[in-house]
Structure formats: structure tokens, C-alpha cells
Amino acid sequence: MAKVRIVTDSSAQLSNDEIKQNNITIVPLDIVIDGKEYIDGVDLTRDEFIEKMKSSKDLPTTSQPSLGKFTEIYEQILKEDDDVEIISIHMLEGISGTVNAARQAADMVDGDVEVIDSEFTDWGLSFQVLKAAELAAAGASVEDILTEIKKVRNKTFLGLGVSTVENILKGGRLGRFAATISTVLNINLALEVADGKLSVVKRGRGKKTLDRYVDAIIEKIKEDKEISFVGISDCDAKQYCAEIKEKIAQVVPNVPVEIRTTSPIISTHTGVGAFAIIFY
């Protein structure tokens, strides 16, 4: 049976240890801050990015990995072994063209590369990547791995809170809905990712909008008896995320909850003060 290697992009919520231990290959996104280019996770950490974003003159920009970068990585993996297949899992197409670049590269290389739109990002992406890597290490086939990560995808929840709407409006990720929001108002947004789309589920003035949304998610966690892990991601909202973690621990004390800083592509569009709660 062919060996299976797992590839993903730098929006996945993965620690360096998880990447190394699971033999995962990361394709980094590019970042531009006030005209200076950076490679996500290579010469700029997530926390460093947030500090630079807060002091930048213009909204930083992120761009998907180039077709050439994907092709280079795929060819390198395929050359390592005559009997290897690749599963390349990426953030939802709704916020980035990364998965499309991966698909084009897969068509260009001489080898078996299966490209998957995770329909999520951050922890929602990493859940699928880690499951795929675990199964690949156990010798599972590509077909079996795809079946299992689809199960993970179908059971994943991603809720997002945004307290500064300027970045997400400029980033254009909310489409026509953006025209109904005024940056003058103290608007907070609760968004969710479902079926590969980012949608606004609640909006209102003041922090209470997000507080009520968080309470609703925690109630959902409390009622779901199958949750084994909850990931929290933040963009300069560590204190609020710590409070969320404490509330979750009170209702499901035996479920691990971990907080990490989100990736630059998410931070750029959500702005500071944002958070996400993700589980499956």
C-alpha cells in the first residue's frame, strides 16, 4: 500500500510539535505589511504579526501560496518515495484561493495528489489535518482517510466573534452584507462557518451581543456529550478567551480546552479583539 503524506496551509491551527510529530508539510501564505513582505510562520510569528498590524499604516494583505510553491512542494514529496500519495487539505475557498492554487498544482505534477477543501480554517482545518495524519501513520488508504475526515468536517462547529468591523469590511469577506454595516456604530458581529461559507448570525451594539453568543455556544457544548476537545483562537483577545475557557471548564470539566493565537489571514480580516470557538 502506498504511503500517504499530508499537506496543509499555514492557516491551520497547529503547533510546531504537532507538525513535526505528524510529518505534516505546511505551505505558508505570504503577508505584506506597509510594503514589506513576510512568509507566514517562517519569518513572522502570529503574535508578532498582530503587533505589526496594530501599528501599520494600512491594512496588511495576505496572499495565497503561489502555484509554483505548491508544485515545488508536491514534487519534492513525490520524489522522496516511488510509492507515495498526497492529501492536501486547505482552508475554505470562501475566504481564500489557496485550495484552487493547490488544485491547479496537483494537475501539473506527475503523481497522485488529492486536494480537499476543508470548508473551515484554524482549528476547524487542523482537526481534519491531524485526523488525516494519524490515519496515514497507521497505514490507512487515501480513500479511508477521506471518508474519516469528511466525518470530522460534518461534525465541526466554528463560531467567531468580531468587535472591530473595519478590517472585515475592508477585506470584503462579507459580500453584500457589508453594505448594511456602518463603522461609525459600535457594532459587534457573531459569525459562523457552515457549508464552506462565512455568515453573520448575530449583530448588535456593545459587548453584550458577543457575551450572549458565547453563552449560547457554551450551552451547545454542555448539551453535546460527544465533544472531546475545544479550541479557542484569538486576535489580541487573550483575556476574554481566558474567561471563555473558564466558563467552558465549568460546564465540561473533563474536556480539554486550549487557547492559541489565530493566523495572520484570519487576524487581518477580523481585526483585534476577535475570537473563535471551534470544536467537533
C-alpha positions as CSV (number, residue, x, y, z in Angstrom):
1,M,0.0,0.0,0.0
2,A,1.3,3.5,-0.9
3,K,2.4,5.8,1.8
4,V,0.2,8.9,2.4
5,R,1.7,12.3,3.2
6,I,-0.4,15.2,4.5
7,V,0.0,18.8,3.3
8,T,-1.9,21.9,4.5
9,D,-1.5,25.7,4.6
10,S,-0.4,28.0,7.4
11,S,-3.9,29.0,8.4
12,A,-4.2,25.6,10.2
13,Q,-4.0,25.8,14.0
14,L,-1.0,23.6,14.5
15,S,1.9,23.8,16.9
16,N,5.4,23.1,15.7
17,D,5.4,19.9,17.7
18,E,2.2,18.7,16.1
19,I,3.7,19.5,12.6
20,K,6.9,17.6,13.3
21,Q,5.4,14.6,15.2
22,N,2.8,14.0,12.5
23,N,5.1,14.6,9.5
24,I,2.8,17.4,8.1
25,T,4.0,19.7,5.4
26,I,3.0,23.3,5.6
27,V,2.6,25.6,2.6
28,P,2.9,29.2,4.0
29,L,0.9,32.2,2.9
30,D,2.6,35.5,2.1
31,I,2.0,38.6,4.1
32,V,2.6,42.3,3.2
33,I,2.7,44.9,6.0
34,D,3.3,48.5,4.9
35,G,5.1,47.3,1.8
36,K,7.3,44.7,3.5
37,E,6.8,41.1,2.6
38,Y,6.9,38.2,5.1
39,I,6.3,34.5,5.0
40,D,3.7,33.3,7.4
41,G,5.3,31.2,10.2
42,V,8.7,31.4,8.7
43,D,10.0,35.0,9.4
44,L,6.9,36.2,11.4
45,T,5.1,34.6,14.3
46,R,1.4,35.1,14.8
47,D,1.8,37.3,17.8
48,E,4.4,39.4,16.0
49,F,2.0,39.8,13.1
50,I,-0.7,41.2,15.4
51,E,1.7,43.8,16.9
52,K,2.8,44.9,13.5
53,M,-0.8,45.0,12.3
54,K,-1.8,47.3,15.2
55,S,0.9,49.8,14.3
56,S,0.7,49.5,10.5
57,K,-0.4,52.5,8.4
58,D,-2.5,50.4,6.0
59,L,-4.4,47.1,6.5
60,P,-1.9,44.3,5.9
61,T,-2.6,42.0,3.0
62,T,-2.2,38.2,2.7
63,S,-2.0,36.2,-0.5
64,Q,-2.4,32.5,-1.2
65,P,0.8,30.4,-1.9
66,S,1.9,30.6,-5.5
67,L,1.2,27.8,-8.0
68,G,5.0,27.4,-8.2
69,K,5.3,26.9,-4.4
70,F,2.6,24.2,-4.4
71,T,4.2,22.5,-7.4
72,E,7.6,22.6,-5.8
73,I,6.4,21.1,-2.5
74,Y,4.3,18.3,-4.2
75,E,7.2,17.3,-6.5
76,Q,9.6,17.2,-3.6
77,I,7.4,14.9,-1.6
78,L,6.7,12.7,-4.6
79,K,10.4,12.3,-5.3
80,E,11.2,11.2,-1.8
81,D,9.5,7.8,-2.4
82,D,8.3,6.0,-5.5
83,D,5.2,4.8,-3.7
84,V,3.7,7.9,-2.1
85,E,0.4,9.7,-2.4
86,I,-0.5,13.2,-1.1
87,I,-3.6,14.5,0.6
88,S,-3.6,18.3,0.5
89,I,-6.1,19.9,2.9
90,H,-6.8,23.6,2.9
91,M,-8.8,26.5,4.3
92,L,-12.3,27.1,2.9
93,E,-12.5,28.5,-0.6
94,G,-14.9,31.1,0.7
95,I,-12.1,33.2,2.2
96,S,-9.0,32.3,0.1
97,G,-8.0,31.0,-3.3
98,T,-5.4,28.7,-1.6
99,V,-7.3,25.5,-2.4
100,N,-7.7,26.4,-6.0
101,A,-4.0,27.0,-6.3
102,A,-3.4,23.6,-4.8
103,R,-5.8,22.0,-7.3
104,Q,-4.0,23.6,-10.2
105,A,-0.7,22.4,-8.9
106,A,-2.0,18.9,-8.4
107,D,-2.9,18.7,-12.1
108,M,0.6,19.8,-13.1
109,V,2.7,17.2,-11.2
110,D,3.3,13.6,-12.0
111,G,1.8,11.8,-9.1
112,D,-1.3,11.2,-7.0
113,V,-2.4,14.4,-5.2
114,E,-5.9,14.6,-3.7
115,V,-6.8,18.2,-2.8
116,I,-9.5,18.8,-0.2
117,D,-11.4,22.0,0.7
118,S,-11.8,21.6,4.5
119,E,-14.6,24.1,4.4
120,F,-13.1,25.5,7.6
121,T,-9.9,27.2,8.8
122,D,-7.9,27.5,12.0
123,W,-8.8,24.7,14.5
124,G,-11.5,23.5,12.1
125,L,-8.9,22.8,9.5
126,S,-6.4,21.3,11.9
127,F,-8.9,18.8,13.2
128,Q,-9.1,17.3,9.7
129,V,-5.3,17.5,9.1
130,L,-4.5,15.8,12.4
131,K,-7.0,13.0,11.8
132,A,-5.6,12.5,8.3
133,A,-2.0,12.4,9.6
134,E,-3.0,10.0,12.4
135,L,-4.6,7.6,9.9
136,A,-1.8,8.0,7.4
137,A,0.7,7.0,10.1
138,A,-1.4,3.9,10.8
139,G,-1.2,2.9,7.1
140,A,-4.7,3.8,6.1
141,S,-5.5,4.3,2.4
142,V,-6.4,7.6,0.8
143,E,-10.0,6.5,0.4
144,D,-10.3,5.6,4.0
145,I,-8.7,8.8,5.2
146,L,-11.0,10.9,3.0
147,T,-14.0,9.1,4.5
148,E,-12.9,9.8,8.0
149,I,-12.0,13.5,7.6
150,K,-15.4,14.0,6.0
151,K,-17.0,12.7,9.2
152,V,-14.9,15.2,11.2
153,R,-15.9,18.0,8.8
154,N,-19.6,17.3,9.1
155,K,-19.4,17.4,12.9
156,T,-17.3,20.6,13.2
157,F,-18.6,23.9,14.6
158,L,-16.8,27.2,14.2
159,G,-18.2,30.3,15.8
160,L,-16.4,33.7,15.5
161,G,-16.8,37.0,17.4
162,V,-15.7,40.3,15.9
163,S,-15.7,43.5,17.9
164,T,-14.0,45.8,15.3
165,V,-15.7,45.6,12.0
166,E,-13.4,47.9,10.0
167,N,-11.0,45.1,8.9
168,I,-13.6,42.7,7.9
169,L,-15.4,45.3,5.8
170,K,-12.2,46.3,4.0
171,G,-11.3,42.7,3.5
172,G,-14.5,42.1,1.6
173,R,-15.2,38.7,3.1
174,L,-18.9,39.5,3.9
175,G,-20.1,40.4,0.4
176,R,-23.3,42.4,0.1
177,F,-23.9,42.2,3.9
178,A,-21.0,44.7,4.4
179,A,-23.1,47.5,2.9
180,T,-25.6,47.3,5.7
181,I,-23.0,47.9,8.5
182,S,-21.7,51.3,9.5
183,T,-18.3,51.6,11.0
184,V,-19.5,54.6,13.0
185,L,-21.7,52.4,15.2
186,N,-20.3,50.2,17.9
187,I,-21.3,47.0,16.0
188,N,-20.2,43.6,17.2
189,L,-20.7,40.6,14.9
190,A,-21.1,36.9,15.6
191,L,-20.3,34.8,12.6
192,E,-20.3,31.1,11.8
193,V,-18.7,29.0,9.1
194,A,-21.0,26.3,7.7
195,D,-21.0,24.5,4.4
196,G,-17.8,26.3,3.4
197,K,-19.4,29.8,3.9
198,L,-18.8,32.6,6.4
199,S,-22.1,34.1,7.5
200,V,-23.3,36.7,10.1
201,V,-25.6,35.1,12.6
202,K,-25.9,38.0,15.1
203,R,-25.1,41.6,15.2
204,G,-25.6,44.4,17.8
205,R,-24.1,47.3,19.7
206,G,-21.8,46.6,22.6
207,K,-20.1,43.7,24.1
208,K,-23.3,42.0,25.4
209,T,-24.0,40.8,21.9
210,L,-20.9,38.7,21.9
211,D,-21.4,37.7,25.6
212,R,-24.8,36.3,24.8
213,Y,-23.4,34.5,21.7
214,V,-20.6,32.9,23.7
215,D,-23.2,31.7,26.3
216,A,-25.2,30.1,23.6
217,I,-22.1,28.2,22.3
218,I,-21.2,27.1,25.8
219,E,-24.8,25.8,26.2
220,K,-24.3,23.9,23.0
221,I,-21.1,22.4,24.3
222,K,-22.7,21.4,27.6
223,E,-25.5,19.6,25.8
224,D,-23.2,17.7,23.3
225,K,-22.0,14.6,25.0
226,E,-19.5,13.6,22.2
227,I,-17.2,16.7,22.3
228,S,-13.6,15.7,23.3
229,F,-11.8,18.9,22.7
230,V,-12.5,22.6,22.3
231,G,-10.1,25.0,20.6
232,I,-10.2,28.8,21.2
233,S,-8.4,31.2,18.9
234,D,-7.8,34.9,19.5
235,C,-6.6,38.0,17.8
236,D,-5.3,40.1,20.7
237,A,-8.2,38.9,22.9
238,K,-6.4,36.7,25.3
239,Q,-8.1,37.9,28.5
240,Y,-11.6,37.4,27.0
241,C,-10.6,34.0,25.7
242,A,-9.3,33.0,29.1
243,E,-12.8,33.9,30.6
244,I,-14.4,31.8,27.9
245,K,-12.1,28.9,28.7
246,E,-13.0,29.1,32.4
247,K,-16.8,29.1,31.6
248,I,-16.4,26.0,29.4
249,A,-14.3,24.3,32.0
250,Q,-17.2,24.8,34.5
251,V,-19.7,23.0,32.3
252,V,-17.5,20.3,30.9
253,P,-14.6,19.9,33.3
254,N,-13.2,16.8,31.6
255,V,-13.0,18.3,28.1
256,P,-9.6,19.8,27.2
257,V,-9.7,23.4,26.2
258,E,-6.8,25.2,24.6
259,I,-6.2,28.8,23.5
260,R,-3.9,29.8,20.7
261,T,-3.4,32.9,18.5
262,T,-5.0,32.7,15.1
263,S,-3.2,33.0,11.8
264,P,-2.5,36.3,10.0
265,I,-5.0,35.7,7.3
266,I,-7.8,35.5,9.9
267,S,-6.4,38.3,12.1
268,T,-6.1,40.6,9.1
269,H,-9.9,40.3,8.3
270,T,-11.2,40.1,11.9
271,G,-9.1,42.8,13.5
272,V,-8.0,43.0,17.1
273,G,-10.4,41.7,19.8
274,A,-11.7,38.9,17.8
275,F,-12.1,35.3,19.0
276,A,-13.3,31.9,17.7
277,I,-14.6,28.8,19.5
278,I,-14.2,25.6,17.5
279,F,-15.0,22.0,18.3
280,Y,-16.2,18.8,16.8
